[in-house]
Amino acid sequence: MDAQRRGRGEPIDPADQWVLNPNTGEYELRLAPSAAQSPGPGAREAAGARGAGRGSGRGTGGGTTTRTEVPPQRRRRGAPEEPPPGRRGGRKPAQRKPKKAKKVLLWTGGTMAFVLVGVGAAGYFYLQHLAGNVTTTDVGSAGASNFSKDEAFSVLIIGTDKRTGEGNEGYGDKGSSGHADTTILLHVAEDRSNATALSIPRDLIVDIPDCPTKQEDGSERIVAGQQAVRFNRSLGENGRDPGCTMRTVQENTGIRVDHFMMADFNAVKTLTTAVDGVDVCVEKAVNDKDSKLVLPAGESKVEGEQALAFVRTRKSFGNSGDLDRIKVQQQFLGSLMRKMSSGDTLTSPSKLLKLAEAATEALTVDKAIGSVGTLKDVALELKKVPTKNITFTTVPVKDNPAETVKATVVFDETKAPQVFDMIANDVSFTEVKRQKKKEKDAEAARLKGTKAPASEVRVRIQNGGAVAGSAQKTLQYLQVEEGVTKSENVGNAPAALAKTTLEYGPDQADQARRLADIMGLPGSALKPGESVTNSQGLPSITLTLGKDFKGAGVKLDAPVEAPDVEKSTADKVKCAS
């Protein structure tokens, strides 16, 4: 109910806006000033008299508009009159959990925060209000044109160091146009079995590609790229927008980036306050003069300015470098995720409303996910991933050998490529059950049965996304090492594929099973279809090497071991040191 209906102009308590509907027995969110109110005793009697004169309020003609209201609760004869639920001075009903809480996703902050914001199922109109809070940026072809619930997706989380918002004058670089101060690439696997949050150091030396950017008048301007510069310059400098940062990540890692979410310093302050603080842990007492963070050793709860100070602190942790600050931020994010998924938060209407306001006001996203409904969909897909299988890690790096005084880092070429490949191909950094039993049984059935001799297998090999030259190397391997002499290289496939496939006709299953055995192909790679004619005019099966292809002679079903990199998962509590 609004302040006028309550007879006073004081601020509204969001929890008072959840009103019991006696027809359904559920609490509903009433936000509009015109929301129906339970009438008092006199109003009930008058309404009853009017209703008796016109058929109990059912419109029967005369142009009368029927108005549907939530009927008041009946009371037993002789029982004392009771004020409507939520009125001050009256007895409030027992709290009940709103069913089917909807979620809105936000990763945010120049110091990063992650939050799942729930809004009750009855709060549709409130979601419409929230939509007006979200700011969008058109990044053109840098990202996906829409959000798909059926595919893997990657969201680039960008925290800027721009001094926007009250009380932030002393943070970041004075006059900064907003660099990519803190960046995390969140990749969610297609089967939602796992997700990886990859931190990208701001001082990593990268090549920034040419970047088309949309101007306010609708025109497009190409911002020239730069070679061997800090990653944080991919945003803000020379008019670069988040699309430029997305292109830089994809260019240097090979991982497709679909969407972005960006926010500034205020996000951490407002969101942590909305959830009544986040639990953190430090191994030793902290009194940092630069960030103003003061904490005793052990566990503490931080919110607002103190939470921002915690994730900005650098000199009190590790070697006082940005890489150690990243570890602290990852620990903070894991704690915030646990807090947001706790029953204490998800069952509190007032907390959820505060979070929804704070999250949408702090957020800037690409147009493809620029609605509250789509943000909700993103969050619900991420919610399917168990927290124990959400891995935090950092791009493997080493000191820049070109510097005498070490200030920047470069890719560790012995570890980084494998990390990027695992993320791009949905490979988890934790052990997970990747398939349901029925799917596994179906795959196993495809591999069962007779296998033709290798010399009888006729196969056309084409490259559908593997490293250049893979088809020819595979041809040589099959002919020389495995005796598949009736094989030929037919060049590139019509389109790139994420996974290697083997298509065969109805009478070629035995050939397909033999080649699958040689290549180490899983049953899911075998695709019953039609045979094709090879260069000798004979029916042939088709092997298409996808992006998951590991090299000639390397079996695709071989277990993948994660490289030796430091990592943590969202379900574990760790103390900053």
ZADO-957630 format. One record per residue (C-alpha): z, y, x. Coordinates in steps of 0.2 Angstrom, whole numbers. Layout:
// residues N
<zz:Z; yy:Y; xx:X>
...
//
This chain:
// residues 577
<zz:0; yy:0; xx:0>
<zz:-3; yy:18; xx:6>
<zz:10; yy:31; xx:9>
<zz:6; yy:41; xx:-7>
<zz:9; yy:26; xx:-18>
<zz:25; yy:23; xx:-9>
<zz:30; yy:41; xx:-13>
<zz:32; yy:45; xx:6>
<zz:21; yy:50; xx:20>
<zz:29; yy:40; xx:34>
<zz:19; yy:28; xx:45>
<zz:13; yy:12; xx:37>
<zz:21; yy:-4; xx:44>
<zz:6; yy:-16; xx:45>
<zz:17; yy:-31; xx:40>
<zz:20; yy:-22; xx:23>
<zz:2; yy:-23; xx:19>
<zz:2; yy:-42; xx:17>
<zz:5; yy:-44; xx:-2>
<zz:8; yy:-60; xx:-11>
<zz:-5; yy:-65; xx:-24>
<zz:4; yy:-76; xx:-37>
<zz:-12; yy:-83; xx:-43>
<zz:-15; yy:-92; xx:-26>
<zz:2; yy:-92; xx:-18>
<zz:-5; yy:-84; xx:-2>
<zz:-2; yy:-67; xx:6>
<zz:-17; yy:-56; xx:6>
<zz:-21; yy:-40; xx:17>
<zz:-21; yy:-25; xx:6>
<zz:-28; yy:-10; xx:16>
<zz:-38; yy:1; xx:4>
<zz:-29; yy:15; xx:-5>
<zz:-35; yy:9; xx:-21>
<zz:-28; yy:-8; xx:-19>
<zz:-20; yy:-15; xx:-35>
<zz:-1; yy:-13; xx:-36>
<zz:11; yy:-23; xx:-46>
<zz:16; yy:-12; xx:-61>
<zz:34; yy:-8; xx:-66>
<zz:42; yy:-13; xx:-82>
<zz:36; yy:1; xx:-93>
<zz:18; yy:0; xx:-86>
<zz:18; yy:-19; xx:-91>
<zz:23; yy:-15; xx:-109>
<zz:10; yy:-2; xx:-111>
<zz:-3; yy:-13; xx:-103>
<zz:2; yy:-27; xx:-115>
<zz:0; yy:-16; xx:-130>
<zz:-17; yy:-9; xx:-124>
<zz:-22; yy:-27; xx:-120>
<zz:-18; yy:-33; xx:-137>
<zz:-29; yy:-20; xx:-145>
<zz:-45; yy:-25; xx:-135>
<zz:-44; yy:-43; xx:-132>
<zz:-32; yy:-44; xx:-117>
<zz:-43; yy:-33; xx:-106>
<zz:-59; yy:-43; xx:-107>
<zz:-74; yy:-31; xx:-108>
<zz:-83; yy:-35; xx:-124>
<zz:-94; yy:-20; xx:-126>
<zz:-94; yy:-1; xx:-128>
<zz:-99; yy:1; xx:-109>
<zz:-81; yy:-3; xx:-104>
<zz:-79; yy:-8; xx:-85>
<zz:-68; yy:-23; xx:-83>
<zz:-55; yy:-20; xx:-69>
<zz:-48; yy:-36; xx:-61>
<zz:-30; yy:-34; xx:-54>
<zz:-18; yy:-46; xx:-46>
<zz:-6; yy:-51; xx:-61>
<zz:12; yy:-47; xx:-59>
<zz:24; yy:-62; xx:-57>
<zz:33; yy:-67; xx:-73>
<zz:52; yy:-67; xx:-73>
<zz:64; yy:-77; xx:-83>
<zz:71; yy:-69; xx:-99>
<zz:87; yy:-60; xx:-94>
<zz:84; yy:-61; xx:-76>
<zz:86; yy:-44; xx:-67>
<zz:70; yy:-34; xx:-64>
<zz:63; yy:-36; xx:-46>
<zz:53; yy:-24; xx:-36>
<zz:36; yy:-29; xx:-30>
<zz:35; yy:-38; xx:-13>
<zz:34; yy:-26; xx:2>
<zz:43; yy:-11; xx:-7>
<zz:57; yy:-4; xx:3>
<zz:74; yy:-8; xx:-5>
<zz:67; yy:-23; xx:-13>
<zz:69; yy:-41; xx:-8>
<zz:55; yy:-47; xx:3>
<zz:48; yy:-64; xx:1>
<zz:49; yy:-77; xx:14>
<zz:36; yy:-75; xx:28>
<zz:22; yy:-88; xx:27>
<zz:8; yy:-91; xx:40>
<zz:-9; yy:-84; xx:36>
<zz:-21; yy:-98; xx:35>
<zz:-36; yy:-101; xx:46>
<zz:-33; yy:-86; xx:58>
<zz:-49; yy:-78; xx:64>
<zz:-50; yy:-73; xx:82>
<zz:-58; yy:-59; xx:91>
<zz:-61; yy:-60; xx:110>
<zz:-57; yy:-47; xx:123>
<zz:-57; yy:-49; xx:142>
<zz:-54; yy:-32; xx:149>
<zz:-47; yy:-19; xx:161>
<zz:-51; yy:-12; xx:178>
<zz:-37; yy:-24; xx:182>
<zz:-43; yy:-37; xx:169>
<zz:-35; yy:-44; xx:153>
<zz:-39; yy:-58; xx:142>
<zz:-34; yy:-59; xx:124>
<zz:-38; yy:-68; xx:108>
<zz:-34; yy:-57; xx:93>
<zz:-31; yy:-65; xx:77>
<zz:-35; yy:-57; xx:60>
<zz:-29; yy:-66; xx:44>
<zz:-43; yy:-75; xx:33>
<zz:-39; yy:-62; xx:19>
<zz:-43; yy:-47; xx:31>
<zz:-62; yy:-46; xx:29>
<zz:-62; yy:-28; xx:25>
<zz:-51; yy:-24; xx:40>
<zz:-63; yy:-33; xx:51>
<zz:-76; yy:-21; xx:44>
<zz:-65; yy:-7; xx:49>
<zz:-63; yy:-14; xx:67>
<zz:-82; yy:-15; xx:68>
<zz:-82; yy:4; xx:70>
<zz:-71; yy:3; xx:85>
<zz:-83; yy:-7; xx:96>
<zz:-95; yy:2; xx:108>
<zz:-111; yy:-6; xx:113>
<zz:-124; yy:-4; xx:127>
<zz:-142; yy:-9; xx:127>
<zz:-145; yy:-20; xx:143>
<zz:-163; yy:-25; xx:138>
<zz:-169; yy:-41; xx:146>
<zz:-154; yy:-42; xx:157>
<zz:-145; yy:-53; xx:144>
<zz:-148; yy:-64; xx:129>
<zz:-155; yy:-57; xx:113>
<zz:-142; yy:-66; xx:103>
<zz:-126; yy:-77; xx:104>
<zz:-129; yy:-96; xx:101>
<zz:-114; yy:-107; xx:96>
<zz:-124; yy:-122; xx:101>
<zz:-128; yy:-118; xx:120>
<zz:-118; yy:-115; xx:136>
<zz:-115; yy:-96; xx:138>
<zz:-109; yy:-84; xx:152>
<zz:-100; yy:-68; xx:149>
<zz:-98; yy:-55; xx:163>
<zz:-81; yy:-47; xx:162>
<zz:-81; yy:-30; xx:170>
<zz:-66; yy:-19; xx:173>
<zz:-71; yy:-1; xx:179>
<zz:-61; yy:11; xx:190>
<zz:-66; yy:26; xx:180>
<zz:-51; yy:38; xx:176>
<zz:-53; yy:38; xx:157>
<zz:-38; yy:39; xx:145>
<zz:-22; yy:47; xx:145>
<zz:-11; yy:45; xx:160>
<zz:-24; yy:37; xx:171>
<zz:-28; yy:52; xx:182>
<zz:-20; yy:45; xx:197>
<zz:-29; yy:28; xx:196>
<zz:-45; yy:23; xx:204>
<zz:-56; yy:34; xx:214>
<zz:-56; yy:52; xx:209>
<zz:-73; yy:57; xx:201>
<zz:-79; yy:39; xx:200>
<zz:-93; yy:36; xx:189>
<zz:-85; yy:19; xx:185>
<zz:-89; yy:5; xx:198>
<zz:-87; yy:-13; xx:195>
<zz:-69; yy:-13; xx:202>
<zz:-64; yy:-30; xx:195>
<zz:-77; yy:-43; xx:189>
<zz:-76; yy:-61; xx:182>
<zz:-90; yy:-72; xx:177>
<zz:-84; yy:-83; xx:162>
<zz:-95; yy:-98; xx:159>
<zz:-92; yy:-110; xx:144>
<zz:-100; yy:-127; xx:145>
<zz:-112; yy:-132; xx:131>
<zz:-100; yy:-146; xx:125>
<zz:-85; yy:-134; xx:126>
<zz:-76; yy:-147; xx:137>
<zz:-73; yy:-134; xx:151>
<zz:-74; yy:-116; xx:156>
<zz:-74; yy:-108; xx:173>
<zz:-69; yy:-90; xx:176>
<zz:-77; yy:-85; xx:193>
<zz:-69; yy:-69; xx:201>
<zz:-82; yy:-59; xx:211>
<zz:-74; yy:-48; xx:225>
<zz:-79; yy:-30; xx:224>
<zz:-81; yy:-29; xx:243>
<zz:-94; yy:-43; xx:243>
<zz:-110; yy:-39; xx:252>
<zz:-125; yy:-42; xx:240>
<zz:-143; yy:-37; xx:237>
<zz:-144; yy:-26; xx:221>
<zz:-161; yy:-28; xx:212>
<zz:-171; yy:-15; xx:204>
<zz:-164; yy:-11; xx:187>
<zz:-172; yy:-5; xx:171>
<zz:-159; yy:6; xx:161>
<zz:-161; yy:13; xx:144>
<zz:-159; yy:32; xx:143>
<zz:-151; yy:42; xx:128>
<zz:-168; yy:47; xx:122>
<zz:-174; yy:29; xx:121>
<zz:-185; yy:29; xx:137>
<zz:-182; yy:17; xx:151>
<zz:-179; yy:22; xx:169>
<zz:-180; yy:10; xx:184>
<zz:-165; yy:12; xx:196>
<zz:-170; yy:7; xx:213>
<zz:-161; yy:-8; xx:221>
<zz:-152; yy:-8; xx:237>
<zz:-150; yy:-21; xx:251>
<zz:-134; yy:-27; xx:259>
<zz:-121; yy:-16; xx:250>
<zz:-105; yy:-18; xx:241>
<zz:-105; yy:-27; xx:225>
<zz:-95; yy:-14; xx:216>
<zz:-110; yy:-2; xx:218>
<zz:-120; yy:-12; xx:205>
<zz:-111; yy:-2; xx:191>
<zz:-110; yy:17; xx:189>
<zz:-119; yy:23; xx:205>
<zz:-136; yy:31; xx:203>
<zz:-135; yy:28; xx:184>
<zz:-133; yy:9; xx:185>
<zz:-127; yy:2; xx:168>
<zz:-118; yy:-15; xx:165>
<zz:-136; yy:-23; xx:164>
<zz:-138; yy:-19; xx:183>
<zz:-122; yy:-28; xx:187>
<zz:-128; yy:-43; xx:176>
<zz:-144; yy:-44; xx:186>
<zz:-135; yy:-43; xx:202>
<zz:-124; yy:-57; xx:198>
<zz:-139; yy:-68; xx:192>
<zz:-149; yy:-63; xx:207>
<zz:-136; yy:-68; xx:220>
<zz:-128; yy:-83; xx:211>
<zz:-143; yy:-91; xx:202>
<zz:-131; yy:-92; xx:186>
<zz:-139; yy:-85; xx:170>
<zz:-128; yy:-71; xx:163>
<zz:-130; yy:-69; xx:144>
<zz:-117; yy:-55; xx:139>
<zz:-105; yy:-43; xx:146>
<zz:-88; yy:-35; xx:141>
<zz:-82; yy:-20; xx:149>
<zz:-66; yy:-9; xx:148>
<zz:-56; yy:3; xx:158>
<zz:-37; yy:5; xx:163>
<zz:-30; yy:8; xx:146>
<zz:-34; yy:-10; xx:140>
<zz:-20; yy:-18; xx:150>
<zz:-8; yy:-5; xx:144>
<zz:-12; yy:-6; xx:126>
<zz:-14; yy:-25; xx:124>
<zz:1; yy:-30; xx:134>
<zz:12; yy:-18; xx:123>
<zz:4; yy:-25; xx:107>
<zz:10; yy:-43; xx:112>
<zz:27; yy:-37; xx:117>
<zz:24; yy:-40; xx:135>
<zz:18; yy:-54; xx:147>
<zz:28; yy:-65; xx:157>
<zz:25; yy:-64; xx:176>
<zz:33; yy:-72; xx:191>
<zz:35; yy:-66; xx:209>
<zz:42; yy:-76; xx:224>
<zz:51; yy:-61; xx:231>
<zz:56; yy:-44; xx:225>
<zz:43; yy:-30; xx:224>
<zz:45; yy:-12; xx:227>
<zz:27; yy:-5; xx:229>
<zz:26; yy:14; xx:232>
<zz:8; yy:15; xx:229>
<zz:7; yy:6; xx:212>
<zz:25; yy:10; xx:207>
<zz:28; yy:-8; xx:203>
<zz:47; yy:-13; xx:204>
<zz:51; yy:-31; xx:200>
<zz:66; yy:-43; xx:205>
<zz:62; yy:-60; xx:212>
<zz:58; yy:-73; xx:199>
<zz:52; yy:-71; xx:181>
<zz:50; yy:-54; xx:172>
<zz:41; yy:-47; xx:157>
<zz:29; yy:-33; xx:160>
<zz:20; yy:-22; xx:147>
<zz:11; yy:-5; xx:147>
<zz:11; yy:5; xx:163>
<zz:21; yy:-9; xx:172>
<zz:8; yy:-22; xx:167>
<zz:-6; yy:-11; xx:174>
<zz:4; yy:-8; xx:190>
<zz:7; yy:-27; xx:192>
<zz:-12; yy:-31; xx:191>
<zz:-16; yy:-16; xx:202>
<zz:-4; yy:-20; xx:216>
<zz:-11; yy:-25; xx:232>
<zz:0; yy:-21; xx:247>
<zz:15; yy:-31; xx:241>
<zz:5; yy:-48; xx:239>
<zz:-3; yy:-59; xx:252>
<zz:-12; yy:-50; xx:266>
<zz:-13; yy:-34; xx:256>
<zz:-31; yy:-37; xx:253>
<zz:-42; yy:-37; xx:237>
<zz:-44; yy:-56; xx:238>
<zz:-25; yy:-58; xx:236>
<zz:-25; yy:-46; xx:222>
<zz:-38; yy:-56; xx:213>
<zz:-26; yy:-71; xx:214>
<zz:-12; yy:-61; xx:206>
<zz:-24; yy:-55; xx:192>
<zz:-29; yy:-73; xx:189>
<zz:-11; yy:-78; xx:187>
<zz:-8; yy:-64; xx:175>
<zz:-23; yy:-68; xx:165>
<zz:-17; yy:-86; xx:163>
<zz:0; yy:-80; xx:157>
<zz:-8; yy:-68; xx:145>
<zz:-19; yy:-82; xx:138>
<zz:-4; yy:-93; xx:135>
<zz:5; yy:-78; xx:126>
<zz:-10; yy:-75; xx:115>
<zz:-11; yy:-93; xx:110>
<zz:8; yy:-95; xx:106>
<zz:14; yy:-97; xx:88>
<zz:25; yy:-81; xx:90>
<zz:9; yy:-70; xx:92>
<zz:-3; yy:-79; xx:80>
<zz:9; yy:-80; xx:65>
<zz:14; yy:-62; xx:66>
<zz:3; yy:-51; xx:55>
<zz:9; yy:-34; xx:63>
<zz:6; yy:-40; xx:81>
<zz:-12; yy:-46; xx:76>
<zz:-16; yy:-30; xx:68>
<zz:-10; yy:-20; xx:83>
<zz:-20; yy:-31; xx:94>
<zz:-36; yy:-30; xx:84>
<zz:-35; yy:-11; xx:85>
<zz:-31; yy:-10; xx:104>
<zz:-44; yy:-23; xx:108>
<zz:-59; yy:-16; xx:99>
<zz:-55; yy:2; xx:104>
<zz:-55; yy:-4; xx:123>
<zz:-71; yy:-14; xx:122>
<zz:-89; yy:-10; xx:127>
<zz:-101; yy:-25; xx:125>
<zz:-120; yy:-28; xx:125>
<zz:-129; yy:-26; xx:108>
<zz:-131; yy:-45; xx:105>
<zz:-112; yy:-47; xx:103>
<zz:-109; yy:-30; xx:97>
<zz:-101; yy:-34; xx:80>
<zz:-83; yy:-40; xx:76>
<zz:-91; yy:-56; xx:68>
<zz:-100; yy:-61; xx:83>
<zz:-85; yy:-57; xx:94>
<zz:-75; yy:-68; xx:83>
<zz:-88; yy:-82; xx:85>
<zz:-87; yy:-80; xx:104>
<zz:-68; yy:-82; xx:103>
<zz:-69; yy:-97; xx:92>
<zz:-81; yy:-106; xx:104>
<zz:-70; yy:-102; xx:118>
<zz:-54; yy:-108; xx:108>
<zz:-62; yy:-125; xx:108>
<zz:-59; yy:-127; xx:127>
<zz:-42; yy:-134; xx:132>
<zz:-32; yy:-122; xx:143>
<zz:-30; yy:-136; xx:155>
<zz:-49; yy:-136; xx:158>
<zz:-51; yy:-117; xx:160>
<zz:-52; yy:-115; xx:179>
<zz:-49; yy:-98; xx:188>
<zz:-58; yy:-98; xx:205>
<zz:-66; yy:-85; xx:217>
<zz:-83; yy:-84; xx:225>
<zz:-81; yy:-93; xx:242>
<zz:-82; yy:-79; xx:255>
<zz:-79; yy:-76; xx:273>
<zz:-77; yy:-60; xx:284>
<zz:-93; yy:-50; xx:287>
<zz:-98; yy:-55; xx:304>
<zz:-107; yy:-38; xx:306>
<zz:-91; yy:-28; xx:306>
<zz:-79; yy:-26; xx:320>
<zz:-65; yy:-19; xx:308>
<zz:-66; yy:-31; xx:294>
<zz:-68; yy:-22; xx:277>
<zz:-81; yy:-32; xx:268>
<zz:-85; yy:-51; xx:265>
<zz:-101; yy:-61; xx:263>
<zz:-105; yy:-77; xx:255>
<zz:-98; yy:-93; xx:263>
<zz:-115; yy:-102; xx:264>
<zz:-106; yy:-119; xx:266>
<zz:-97; yy:-118; xx:249>
<zz:-104; yy:-105; xx:238>
<zz:-120; yy:-113; xx:233>
<zz:-111; yy:-129; xx:227>
<zz:-99; yy:-118; xx:217>
<zz:-114; yy:-109; xx:209>
<zz:-123; yy:-125; xx:205>
<zz:-108; yy:-133; xx:197>
<zz:-106; yy:-118; xx:185>
<zz:-124; yy:-117; xx:181>
<zz:-125; yy:-135; xx:177>
<zz:-108; yy:-136; xx:166>
<zz:-99; yy:-146; xx:179>
<zz:-80; yy:-144; xx:177>
<zz:-68; yy:-141; xx:191>
<zz:-56; yy:-152; xx:182>
<zz:-58; yy:-169; xx:176>
<zz:-63; yy:-169; xx:158>
<zz:-69; yy:-182; xx:145>
<zz:-87; yy:-175; xx:143>
<zz:-93; yy:-186; xx:129>
<zz:-87; yy:-194; xx:113>
<zz:-87; yy:-213; xx:112>
<zz:-102; yy:-214; xx:100>
<zz:-113; yy:-203; xx:112>
<zz:-108; yy:-214; xx:127>
<zz:-112; yy:-230; xx:117>
<zz:-129; yy:-223; xx:113>
<zz:-133; yy:-218; xx:131>
<zz:-128; yy:-235; xx:137>
<zz:-139; yy:-244; xx:124>
<zz:-154; yy:-235; xx:131>
<zz:-151; yy:-242; xx:148>
<zz:-148; yy:-260; xx:142>
<zz:-163; yy:-272; xx:142>
<zz:-176; yy:-279; xx:154>
<zz:-182; yy:-268; xx:168>
<zz:-200; yy:-269; xx:175>
<zz:-203; yy:-272; xx:193>
<zz:-204; yy:-256; xx:203>
<zz:-223; yy:-259; xx:207>
<zz:-227; yy:-259; xx:189>
<zz:-219; yy:-242; xx:185>
<zz:-233; yy:-229; xx:181>
<zz:-225; yy:-212; xx:182>
<zz:-231; yy:-194; xx:183>
<zz:-219; yy:-182; xx:191>
<zz:-217; yy:-163; xx:187>
<zz:-205; yy:-150; xx:193>
<zz:-196; yy:-142; xx:178>
<zz:-183; yy:-131; xx:187>
<zz:-179; yy:-140; xx:203>
<zz:-181; yy:-132; xx:220>
<zz:-199; yy:-129; xx:225>
<zz:-206; yy:-145; xx:233>
<zz:-195; yy:-157; xx:224>
<zz:-209; yy:-166; xx:215>
<zz:-218; yy:-170; xx:231>
<zz:-202; yy:-176; xx:240>
<zz:-198; yy:-187; xx:225>
<zz:-215; yy:-194; xx:225>
<zz:-214; yy:-199; xx:244>
<zz:-197; yy:-206; xx:241>
<zz:-202; yy:-217; xx:226>
<zz:-218; yy:-223; xx:235>
<zz:-210; yy:-226; xx:252>
<zz:-192; yy:-231; xx:249>
<zz:-193; yy:-239; xx:232>
<zz:-210; yy:-246; xx:230>
<zz:-215; yy:-236; xx:215>
<zz:-233; yy:-235; xx:221>
<zz:-241; yy:-230; xx:204>
<zz:-234; yy:-213; xx:204>
<zz:-241; yy:-196; xx:206>
<zz:-236; yy:-177; xx:207>
<zz:-244; yy:-167; xx:193>
<zz:-236; yy:-150; xx:198>
<zz:-225; yy:-139; xx:187>
<zz:-219; yy:-142; xx:170>
<zz:-224; yy:-131; xx:156>
<zz:-206; yy:-125; xx:154>
<zz:-190; yy:-125; xx:164>
<zz:-177; yy:-138; xx:159>
<zz:-158; yy:-138; xx:163>
<zz:-158; yy:-157; xx:164>
<zz:-170; yy:-170; xx:171>
<zz:-178; yy:-180; xx:158>
<zz:-189; yy:-196; xx:157>
<zz:-201; yy:-197; xx:142>
<zz:-209; yy:-214; xx:138>
<zz:-219; yy:-222; xx:125>
<zz:-213; yy:-237; xx:113>
<zz:-220; yy:-250; xx:124>
<zz:-214; yy:-242; xx:141>
<zz:-195; yy:-244; xx:139>
<zz:-194; yy:-257; xx:153>
<zz:-203; yy:-246; xx:165>
<zz:-191; yy:-231; xx:160>
<zz:-176; yy:-242; xx:163>
<zz:-181; yy:-247; xx:180>
<zz:-185; yy:-229; xx:185>
<zz:-168; yy:-223; xx:178>
<zz:-160; yy:-236; xx:188>
<zz:-168; yy:-230; xx:204>
<zz:-165; yy:-212; xx:200>
<zz:-147; yy:-214; xx:194>
<zz:-152; yy:-206; xx:177>
<zz:-139; yy:-206; xx:163>
<zz:-145; yy:-213; xx:147>
<zz:-146; yy:-196; xx:139>
<zz:-160; yy:-192; xx:151>
<zz:-171; yy:-205; xx:143>
<zz:-182; yy:-198; xx:129>
<zz:-192; yy:-210; xx:118>
<zz:-208; yy:-201; xx:114>
<zz:-227; yy:-203; xx:118>
<zz:-235; yy:-210; xx:134>
<zz:-247; yy:-199; xx:143>
<zz:-263; yy:-204; xx:153>
<zz:-262; yy:-203; xx:172>
<zz:-276; yy:-199; xx:184>
<zz:-283; yy:-217; xx:183>
<zz:-284; yy:-216; xx:164>
<zz:-269; yy:-227; xx:162>
<zz:-253; yy:-224; xx:151>
<zz:-239; yy:-217; xx:161>
<zz:-221; yy:-211; xx:158>
<zz:-216; yy:-193; xx:163>
<zz:-202; yy:-188; xx:175>
<zz:-198; yy:-170; xx:173>
<zz:-186; yy:-164; xx:187>
<zz:-173; yy:-151; xx:179>
<zz:-162; yy:-138; xx:187>
<zz:-149; yy:-152; xx:189>
<zz:-160; yy:-162; xx:201>
<zz:-150; yy:-165; xx:217>
<zz:-163; yy:-170; xx:229>
<zz:-175; yy:-185; xx:233>
<zz:-165; yy:-201; xx:234>
<zz:-149; yy:-193; xx:227>
<zz:-143; yy:-201; xx:211>
<zz:-140; yy:-190; xx:197>
<zz:-126; yy:-200; xx:190>
<zz:-116; yy:-199; xx:206>
<zz:-99; yy:-192; xx:204>
<zz:-98; yy:-173; xx:209>
<zz:-83; yy:-168; xx:219>
<zz:-78; yy:-150; xx:218>
<zz:-79; yy:-141; xx:235>
<zz:-63; yy:-136; xx:244>
<zz:-59; yy:-120; xx:236>
<zz:-43; yy:-112; xx:229>
<zz:-42; yy:-113; xx:210>
<zz:-29; yy:-113; xx:196>
<zz:-30; yy:-118; xx:178>
<zz:-24; yy:-107; xx:163>
<zz:-11; yy:-119; xx:157>
<zz:-1; yy:-118; xx:174>
<zz:13; yy:-106; xx:178>
<zz:12; yy:-99; xx:196>
<zz:22; yy:-86; xx:205>
<zz:13; yy:-72; xx:215>
<zz:18; yy:-72; xx:233>
//
